[in-house]
């Protein structure tokens, strides 16, 4: 796998840089306290970062006690840019972000084929168009992050298996890097969301948490003690394929009764139609029917979301009973209907979790956005470029 160049070669300097990036504006005193460094060490390592234009001073923090006001530091995020790519079954979405993972420009293109050469060609073309249209000027593009729904060997840059794409052992990083001339980092798409949450989201102050995605598929990712947990072969936290209903419906993975087979958006549509709902509705329409549809459509929609929520809750109970996390973030395009499946999910979690496992865990929802997945992929490059021990 091609690797982005480290922005700050010195490891302690990288830790300082990461603190400012994820928590800034922040004072020198706070940095020293968080990293257990002396003020003189922080000042010494900050000097080249400020002189090199990586950091700048902005404003002051009010003095406490007899101390002097503290100058605050921020990262000049606009000097470095990152491309994030989401490879989905129907399209490729790409976003250009700054170093703080703020989306600057987004593009999307439908796929006419799922052949890897075609998909990666589309990804390369979108990358070139983003960079050209953004007129990046002196800003440096650090690399491309790619998120794929499936089993990804991140170290090799290879998608080992992606059922929805029909891919087996597809090299992603090397050919895309050759086509664009940029370093490429590839990982499972939910793992990328975990990195995004750890660096810029709900997980910034949490060492152990999980991200569960709900949409066309149901996936999971896990941060354990500040480290992304991928498992022996990169297959950790296949949450959607927990078998919770032995006689349940067939799942795309080839098994039966998985969480995904009961809680994905496709599963919700199937349940809705089986309960008498209209056959031409999409997921967003079913969510709307649950709010204000006709009697039969509303009843069918509420039934579908209740079954889906119950399946998610039982899966979450397994996760909480095994790992006892303090935080679970629910993300993905399916969260537009969280108000409908959330109550059943919470009830099932509380019913099946042992002792205080459910109470110990805070559930938060990352609101759906069109840049969610591609932005998450961009964070893979940000992590590799900063190389600090946040994950």
C-alpha positions in Angstrom: 0.0 0.0 0.0 1.3 3.4 -0.8 1.7 5.6 2.3 1.3 9.4 2.6 4.4 11.3 3.8 4.4 12.1 7.5 3.7 15.8 8.0 5.7 15.9 11.2 8.5 13.4 11.3 9.2 13.8 15.1 6.7 11.5 17.0 6.2 13.8 20.0 5.8 16.8 17.6 3.2 14.7 15.8 1.3 14.1 19.0 1.3 17.9 19.7 0.1 18.6 16.2 -2.7 16.0 16.5 -3.8 17.6 19.8 -4.1 21.0 18.1 -5.8 19.5 15.0 -8.5 17.6 17.0 -9.0 19.9 20.0 -7.9 23.4 18.8 -7.8 26.2 19.3 -5.9 25.1 22.4 -3.2 26.6 24.7 0.3 25.4 25.2 -0.5 24.7 28.9 -3.4 22.4 27.9 -1.2 20.5 25.4 1.5 20.0 28.0 -1.1 18.7 30.6 -2.8 16.3 28.1 0.5 14.8 26.8 2.4 14.8 30.1 5.1 17.1 28.7 7.0 20.0 30.2 6.1 23.5 29.0 9.6 23.9 27.7 9.4 20.8 25.6 6.0 21.9 24.1 7.4 25.3 23.3 10.6 23.8 21.7 8.6 21.4 19.5 6.0 24.0 18.6 8.5 26.5 17.2 9.3 24.7 13.9 5.6 23.9 13.4 4.7 27.6 13.7 7.7 28.7 11.6 6.8 26.1 9.0 3.3 27.4 8.7 1.6 24.3 10.1 0.3 26.1 13.1 -0.6 29.7 13.9 -1.6 31.6 17.0 -5.1 32.8 17.2 -6.8 34.8 20.1 -6.2 34.3 23.8 -7.6 32.2 26.6 -8.7 34.2 29.6 -6.3 34.0 32.6 -7.3 32.0 35.7 -5.9 32.9 39.1 -2.7 34.9 38.8 -1.7 33.4 35.5 -1.2 35.3 32.3 -3.6 35.0 29.3 -2.7 32.1 27.1 -2.2 32.4 23.4 -4.3 29.7 21.5 -3.0 27.6 18.7 -4.8 26.3 15.6 -3.7 24.2 12.6 -3.6 25.9 9.3 -5.9 23.2 7.8 -6.3 24.9 4.4 -2.6 24.2 3.5 -3.2 20.5 3.1 -6.1 18.8 1.2 -7.3 15.2 1.1 -9.5 13.2 -1.3 -12.0 10.7 0.2 -13.7 8.1 -2.0 -16.7 6.0 -1.3 -17.2 3.0 -3.5 -20.8 1.9 -3.4 -22.8 -0.7 -5.5 -24.5 2.0 -7.6 -22.0 4.9 -7.6 -18.7 6.4 -6.6 -18.8 9.5 -4.4 -15.7 11.7 -3.9 -15.1 14.6 -1.6 -12.2 17.0 -1.2 -11.5 18.0 2.4 -9.0 20.2 4.3 -6.8 18.7 7.0 -9.6 19.1 9.5 -11.9 16.9 7.4 -14.1 19.8 6.4 -15.7 19.0 3.0 -14.9 21.6 0.4 -16.2 20.0 -2.8 -18.2 16.8 -3.6 -18.8 14.9 -6.8 -20.6 11.7 -7.6 -20.9 9.4 -10.6 -23.2 6.5 -11.3 -21.5 3.2 -12.2 -22.3 1.4 -15.4 -20.3 -1.7 -14.4 -18.8 -3.1 -11.2 -15.7 -4.3 -12.9 -12.8 -3.2 -10.7 -11.0 -1.5 -13.7 -14.1 0.6 -14.4 -14.8 1.5 -10.8 -11.2 2.6 -10.1 -11.1 4.6 -13.4 -14.2 6.5 -12.2 -12.5 7.1 -8.9 -9.4 8.4 -10.6 -11.3 10.7 -12.8 -13.4 12.1 -9.9 -10.1 12.8 -8.1 -8.7 14.7 -11.0 -11.9 16.7 -11.4 -12.0 17.6 -7.7 -8.5 18.8 -7.7 -8.9 20.8 -10.9 -12.2 22.4 -10.0 -11.1 23.3 -6.5 -8.1 25.2 -7.8 -5.9 24.1 -4.9 -3.2 26.6 -5.5 -0.3 26.1 -3.1 -2.2 23.6 -1.0 -0.8 20.1 -1.1 -3.0 17.1 -1.8 -1.8 14.5 0.7 -3.5 11.5 -0.8 -6.7 9.5 -1.4 -8.6 7.5 1.2 -11.0 4.8 -0.1 -13.8 3.2 1.8 -15.2 -0.1 0.7 -18.1 -2.1 2.2 -16.6 -5.5 2.8 -13.5 -7.4 4.0 -10.5 -5.2 3.3 -6.8 -6.0 3.9 -5.7 -2.5 4.7 -2.0 -3.3 4.9 -2.0 -4.7 1.4 -4.5 -2.2 0.0 -6.7 -5.1 -1.3 -10.4 -5.7 -1.0 -10.6 -9.4 -0.1 -14.3 -9.7 -0.4 -17.2 -7.3 -1.1 -20.4 -9.2 -1.7 -22.4 -6.3 -2.9 -19.7 -5.4 -5.5 -19.0 -9.0 -6.5 -15.3 -8.4 -5.7 -12.8 -11.0 -4.5 -9.1 -10.1 -4.0 -9.2 -6.8 -5.9 -6.2 -4.6 -5.6 -7.4 -1.0 -4.9 -4.5 1.0 -3.5 -1.8 0.3 -6.1 -3.7 0.8 -9.3 -5.5 3.9 -8.1 -2.1 5.3 -6.9 -0.6 4.6 -10.3 -3.5 6.3 -12.1 -3.5 9.4 -9.9 0.1 9.8 -8.8 -1.1 10.1 -5.2 -0.7 7.8 -2.1 -3.8 5.7 -1.5 -5.1 4.3 1.8 -8.0 1.8 1.7 -10.0 0.3 4.5 -13.5 -1.0 5.3 -15.9 1.9 5.1 -17.1 1.6 8.7 -13.6 1.4 10.0 -13.1 4.7 8.2 -16.0 6.1 10.1 -14.5 5.0 13.4 -11.3 7.0 12.5 -13.5 10.0 11.7 -15.3 9.8 15.0 -12.1 9.3 16.9 -10.4 12.3 15.4 -13.2 14.8 14.7 -16.5 13.4 16.2 -18.1 11.8 19.2 -15.1 9.6 20.0 -12.5 12.4 20.5 -12.4 11.9 24.3 -13.3 8.2 24.3 -10.7 5.4 24.1 -13.1 2.6 23.5 -16.3 2.8 21.4 -18.1 1.3 18.5 -19.7 2.6 15.3 -22.7 0.8 13.8 -23.8 1.8 10.4 -27.4 1.2 9.1 -28.3 1.4 5.4 -28.3 -0.9 2.4 -26.0 -3.0 4.6 -25.4 -3.1 8.4 -21.8 -2.8 9.5 -19.6 -2.2 12.5 -16.3 -0.8 13.6 -14.5 -0.7 16.9 -12.0 1.4 18.7 -10.4 -0.4 21.7 -8.1 1.5 24.0 -7.3 4.0 21.3 -6.5 1.5 18.7 -8.7 0.6 15.6 -9.5 -3.1 16.2 -9.4 -5.0 12.8 -8.9 -8.6 14.0 -6.5 -11.2 12.7 -7.5 -10.9 9.1 -9.3 -7.5 9.0 -12.8 -9.1 9.7 -13.5 -7.7 13.1 -16.9 -6.4 14.0 -18.9 -7.8 11.1 -21.9 -6.7 13.2 -24.4 -7.1 10.4 -23.6 -10.8 10.2 -24.3 -11.7 13.8 -26.7 -14.6 13.5 -29.6 -13.7 15.7 -32.6 -15.5 14.1 -31.9 -19.1 13.2 -34.9 -19.4 11.0 -34.8 -15.8 9.7 -34.5 -14.6 6.1 -31.6 -15.2 3.9 -28.7 -12.8 4.1 -26.4 -11.5 1.3 -23.5 -13.2 3.0 -25.0 -16.6 2.4 -26.2 -17.3 5.9 -29.7 -16.9 7.5 -31.1 -14.6 10.2 -28.2 -12.1 10.3 -28.8 -8.6 11.8 -28.5 -7.2 8.3 -31.2 -9.5 6.9 -33.6 -8.0 9.4 -32.4 -4.4 9.9 -31.0 -3.1 6.6 -33.0 -0.7 4.4 -33.7 -3.5 2.0 -35.0 -5.6 4.9 -37.3 -2.7 6.0 -38.7 -2.5 2.5 -39.4 -6.3 2.5 -41.0 -6.2 5.9 -43.1 -3.2 4.9 -44.4 -4.9 1.7 -45.0 -8.2 3.5 -47.2 -6.3 6.0 -49.3 -4.9 3.2 -47.5 -1.6 2.4 -47.4 -0.3 -1.1 -44.8 -2.1 -3.3 -43.3 1.0 -5.0 -42.1 2.8 -1.8 -38.4 3.4 -1.1 -36.8 3.7 2.4 -37.4 7.4 2.8 -41.0 7.0 1.8 -41.5 4.2 4.4 -40.0 6.6 7.0 -42.5 9.2 6.0 -45.4 6.7 6.0 -44.5 5.9 9.6 -45.1 9.5 10.5 -48.2 10.4 8.4 -49.2 7.6 6.0 -52.6 6.0 5.4 -53.7 3.6 8.1 -52.4 0.5 6.3 -49.1 2.1 5.2 -48.4 3.6 8.6 -49.1 0.3 10.3 -46.9 -1.6 7.9 -44.1 1.0 8.3 -44.2 0.9 12.0 -44.1 -2.9 12.0 -41.1 -2.9 9.7 -39.1 -0.5 11.8 -40.1 -2.3 15.0 -38.6 -5.6 13.7 -35.5 -3.8 12.4 -35.0 -2.0 15.7 -35.4 -5.2 17.7 -32.8 -6.9 15.5 -30.4 -4.0 16.0 -31.0 -4.0 19.7 -30.3 -7.7 20.1 -27.1 -7.2 18.1 -26.1 -4.3 20.3 -26.7 -6.4 23.4 -24.3 -9.0 22.1 -21.7 -6.2 21.6 -22.3 -4.7 25.0 -22.2 -8.1 26.8 -18.9 -8.9 25.1 -17.1 -5.6 25.3 -19.0 -3.3 27.7 -18.3 -0.1 25.6 -19.1 3.3 27.0 -20.2 4.7 23.6 -21.9 3.4 20.5 -22.4 5.7 17.5 -25.2 4.9 15.1 -24.5 6.2 11.6 -25.4 5.7 8.0 -28.1 6.8 5.7 -30.6 4.7 7.5 -30.6 7.0 10.6 -33.1 9.2 8.9 -35.6 6.8 10.4 -34.0 6.6 13.8 -37.1 8.0 15.5 -39.0 4.9 14.2 -36.5 2.1 14.9 -34.7 3.7 17.8 -37.3 2.9 20.6 -37.4 -0.8 19.6 -33.7 -1.0 19.4 -33.2 0.6 22.8 -35.8 -1.7 24.4 -34.2 -4.9 22.9 -30.8 -3.7 24.1 -32.0 -3.2 27.6 -33.9 -6.5 27.6 -30.9 -8.6 26.4 -27.9 -6.8 28.0 -26.6 -8.3 31.2 -26.3 -6.4 34.5 -25.4 -2.8 33.8 -24.0 -3.3 30.2 -26.9 -1.3 28.6 -26.8 1.5 31.2 -23.0 1.8 30.9 -23.3 2.6 27.2 -24.3 5.9 25.7 -26.0 5.7 22.3 -25.4 8.7 20.0 -26.6 9.2 16.4 -24.4 10.7 13.7 -26.9 12.4 11.4 -26.9 11.3 7.9 -25.2 13.5 5.3 -24.2 13.1 1.7 -20.5 13.4 2.6 -20.5 10.9 5.5 -18.8 8.0 3.8 -16.4 9.8 1.6 -15.4 12.2 4.4 -14.7 9.1 6.6 -12.4 7.7 3.9 -10.6 11.1 3.8 -9.8 10.6 7.5 -7.8 7.5 6.7 -5.3 9.7 4.9 -5.3 12.4 7.7 -4.5 9.7 10.2 -1.6 8.3 8.1 -0.3 11.8 7.4 -0.3 12.9 11.0 0.8 9.5 12.5 -0.1 10.3 16.0 -1.4 7.7 18.5 -5.0 8.8 18.5 -6.0 5.5 16.9 
